[in-house]
Structure formats: structure tokens, C-alpha cells
Amino acid sequence: MSPTSAFVVYLCRVNFDAYAHRAADLVNASLDDLADLGKLVGAESWMADEATERDLAALRRAQKKLREVFDLGASSRDAEAVAALNTLLETYPVQPRISGHDTGDWHMHVTSRGALVSAEYLAGAVWGLAVWLCEYGSARFGVCADARCGKVYLDTSSNCCRRFCSERCATRSHVAAHRARKRAAVGPADPADTLEPDGQLAAAGPLKSAKSRTPVEELATVG
């Protein structure tokens, strides 16, 4: 088997998509305490059991760096995204390892060269994101278009047209835009309905009192 073929087989047996999504999950995660870290690692229960405050601090630092990578990719700054990822690859080097439970389930697993839970998590996340960039380009790194959200995502759409991190954000943004268009179509309020600063309609001017007539003028009218 040629080196190229071996590399293709290697790629097929490593779920780089899952590793890349680790990076997005980290950027979007709340990391206030170790309980939050446990939610982030999910099924990797051993990570939650062994994690320390040191891991929490390391993940927070990496969270900011990975956010920069997504921001650079979303703004079409491809070369800068590559440079940022290369720096992260140096910081969190990988140590490939064969993993599995029986002879029919052997596969490659990406681990770290360090002993910390954070190093293990970040080695896979950064490596997966780097492979994703090489495979699809940094334009697939997305930042939610809903200004109230800001979460990141990996665009898996067929024509790279995704703009929101979720259906919820897409619906909320579209509803807000529709309401804005309706308000613009109504136009400005009628000046006659302008309210005073206290919210009351402007009071009409004082009524003019009728001029009283003298007895002589009243008789002239009757005549």
C-alpha cells in the first residue's frame, strides 16, 4: 500500500468531524465551574472525574484562542486562521494511539502528549479543526448572524450558505426582520397626532368668547 493510500485509510478510521466539533462546543460552552466542564466533556466521563481547576483555567484560555480562529474564518481571513491554528497545534501537540475493544474494532484515537484532561481534550479539538480547515476551508467556520447569540458552528451545508447556529436563532432573526419591515412600511406618524412630552395630545387653543351686544344692537337686529 502506498503512503498516500495509507493516509486515506488513516483518515477514514479517525472521526475528525467529531474532534472538530469539540472545538466549536468549547467555544460555545459556559465554563464557570467544574460542573460546566463535566457537561462539556459529556460522554467522556473519565475526563469529568479527573478534571481540576487547572484544567478549567486552561480550557478558558484556549476558548478565547479558538474563538479567534472562528472569527477569522467567518471574515474570510483564511491565512490568519491558518496561522492561528498552527500556533495552537504547537501548543497542544497530538499523540496518536490505537484504541478499541476487540480485534474488529481497532481504530486510531487522537490523544495529547500531556497528562492533563485539558491537554487531552484540546489536542483532539485543535487537530480536528485543522483537518476540517484543510478539507473544507476556513469559510466553513461560522459565527451566528443573530446579534443576540454569537455562537460558532461548522457549516455542513451543501453550498456553504448557513448563517445561523440553530433553527431557533434563524427563526428569531427572521421574525425580527419581518417586524422591522412592517414598521418601515407604515411610515412616520401623522404630525396631527404628535404627543406632548408628557404623552398627552396637544391641547387646543382657548375658545374665543362671543362679543356681548348692547340693547340698541339687539333691537337693530330684530328690526
C-alpha positions in Angstrom: 0.0 0.0 0.0 1.3 3.4 -1.0 1.9 6.1 1.7 -1.0 8.1 0.1 -3.4 5.2 0.3 -2.3 4.5 3.9 -3.0 8.1 4.8 -6.5 7.9 3.2 -7.3 4.7 5.3 -5.9 6.5 8.4 -8.3 9.4 7.8 -11.2 7.1 7.3 -10.7 5.4 10.6 -10.4 8.7 12.6 -13.6 10.7 13.2 -12.1 14.1 12.6 -15.6 15.7 12.4 -16.2 14.7 16.0 -12.9 16.2 17.0 -13.6 19.4 15.1 -17.0 19.8 16.8 -15.2 19.6 20.1 -13.6 22.9 19.2 -17.0 24.5 18.5 -18.5 23.0 21.6 -15.7 24.5 23.7 -16.1 28.0 22.2 -19.9 27.9 22.9 -19.6 26.4 26.4 -20.1 28.1 29.7 -17.1 27.4 31.9 -18.0 28.9 35.3 -17.0 25.8 37.3 -16.1 22.1 37.1 -19.7 21.2 36.7 -19.8 23.1 33.4 -16.6 21.3 32.4 -18.3 18.0 33.1 -21.2 19.0 30.7 -18.7 19.9 28.0 -16.8 16.6 28.0 -20.2 14.7 28.0 -19.7 11.0 27.4 -16.0 11.2 28.3 -16.9 10.6 32.0 -13.3 9.9 33.0 -12.4 13.5 32.0 -15.1 14.9 34.3 -13.9 12.7 37.1 -10.2 13.7 36.8 -10.6 17.3 35.8 -9.2 20.0 38.2 -9.3 23.8 38.4 -6.1 23.8 36.4 -7.9 22.2 33.5 -10.7 24.7 33.8 -8.3 27.6 33.5 -6.5 26.0 30.5 -9.8 25.5 28.7 -10.9 29.0 29.3 -7.6 30.3 27.7 -8.0 28.0 24.7 -11.6 29.0 24.4 -10.6 32.6 23.5 -7.9 31.4 21.0 -10.4 29.1 19.3 -13.0 31.9 19.1 -10.4 34.0 17.2 -10.0 31.1 14.7 -13.7 31.0 14.0 -13.9 34.8 13.8 -11.0 34.9 11.3 -12.5 32.1 9.1 -16.0 33.8 9.2 -14.5 37.0 8.0 -12.6 35.3 5.1 -9.2 35.9 6.6 -8.0 32.4 5.7 -4.2 32.9 6.0 -4.6 34.3 9.5 -6.9 31.5 10.6 -4.3 29.0 9.4 -1.5 30.8 11.3 -3.7 30.8 14.5 -4.4 27.1 14.2 -0.7 26.3 13.6 0.1 28.1 16.8 -2.5 26.0 18.6 -1.1 22.8 17.1 2.3 23.6 18.5 0.7 24.4 21.9 -1.4 21.2 22.0 0.6 18.5 20.2 -1.1 15.2 19.5 -0.1 11.6 20.3 -1.9 9.1 18.0 -2.9 5.9 19.7 -4.6 2.7 18.7 -7.9 2.2 20.5 -10.7 -0.4 20.6 -12.3 -3.3 22.5 -11.6 -6.2 20.2 -9.7 -7.2 17.0 -12.6 -6.0 14.8 -12.8 -2.6 16.3 -9.3 -1.2 16.3 -9.1 2.4 15.3 -6.8 5.5 15.7 -7.5 7.8 18.6 -6.0 11.3 18.9 -4.6 12.0 22.4 -2.2 14.5 23.9 1.4 14.3 25.0 0.4 15.7 28.4 -1.3 14.2 31.4 -3.9 16.8 32.0 -7.6 16.4 31.0 -7.5 19.8 29.2 -4.5 18.8 27.2 -6.3 15.6 26.1 -9.4 17.5 25.1 -7.6 20.3 23.3 -5.2 18.1 21.3 -8.2 16.4 19.6 -10.2 19.6 19.2 -7.4 21.6 17.6 -6.3 18.7 15.4 -9.8 18.0 14.2 -10.4 21.7 13.4 -7.1 21.8 11.5 -8.1 18.8 9.4 -11.5 20.4 8.8 -9.9 23.6 7.5 -7.6 21.6 5.1 -10.6 19.6 3.9 -13.3 22.3 3.5 -11.6 25.7 4.0 -11.9 28.2 6.8 -15.0 29.7 5.2 -16.9 26.8 6.8 -16.1 28.3 10.2 -19.3 30.2 11.1 -20.4 32.7 13.7 -24.1 33.0 14.2 -25.7 36.0 12.4 -28.1 36.7 15.2 -26.5 39.6 17.1 -28.1 38.3 20.3 -26.3 34.9 20.0 -22.7 34.9 18.7 -22.2 31.2 19.0 -19.9 29.4 16.5 -20.6 26.4 14.3 -19.2 24.3 11.5 -21.0 24.9 8.2 -22.0 21.5 6.8 -24.5 22.9 4.2 -24.0 21.8 0.6 -23.3 25.3 -0.7 -21.8 26.9 2.3 -24.8 29.2 2.9 -25.5 28.6 6.6 -25.8 31.8 8.6 -27.1 30.7 12.0 -26.0 28.3 14.7 -29.5 26.9 15.1 -33.1 26.9 13.8 -34.1 28.9 16.8 -31.7 31.7 16.0 -32.7 31.7 12.4 -36.4 31.9 13.2 -35.9 34.7 15.8 -33.8 36.7 13.4 -36.3 36.3 10.5 -39.2 37.4 12.7 -37.4 40.5 13.9 -36.5 41.4 10.3 -40.1 40.9 9.3 -41.4 43.2 12.1 -38.8 45.8 11.2 -40.0 45.8 7.5 -43.6 46.2 8.7 -42.8 49.2 10.8 -40.9 50.8 7.9 -43.8 50.3 5.6 -46.2 52.0 7.9 -44.2 55.2 7.7 -43.9 58.1 10.2 -46.8 59.1 12.4 -49.3 61.8 11.4 -48.0 65.2 12.7 -51.5 65.9 13.9 -51.2 63.1 16.4 -47.9 64.3 17.8 -47.8 63.9 21.6 -46.6 66.4 24.0 -43.5 65.4 26.1 -45.8 64.2 28.9 -47.6 61.8 26.5 -50.8 63.8 26.2 -52.3 65.2 23.0 -51.5 68.8 22.4 -54.3 70.9 24.0 -56.4 73.0 21.7 -56.2 76.9 22.0 -58.6 78.8 24.2 -62.1 79.3 22.8 -62.9 82.9 21.8 -65.8 84.3 23.9 -68.7 85.8 21.9 -68.8 89.6 22.0 -71.8 90.8 24.1 -74.3 93.1 22.3 -75.8 96.3 23.7 -79.6 96.7 23.9 -79.6 99.1 21.0 -77.7 96.5 18.8 -80.2 93.8 19.8 -83.2 96.0 18.7 -81.5 96.8 15.4 -81.1 93.1 14.7 -84.7 92.4 15.4 -85.8 95.2 13.2 
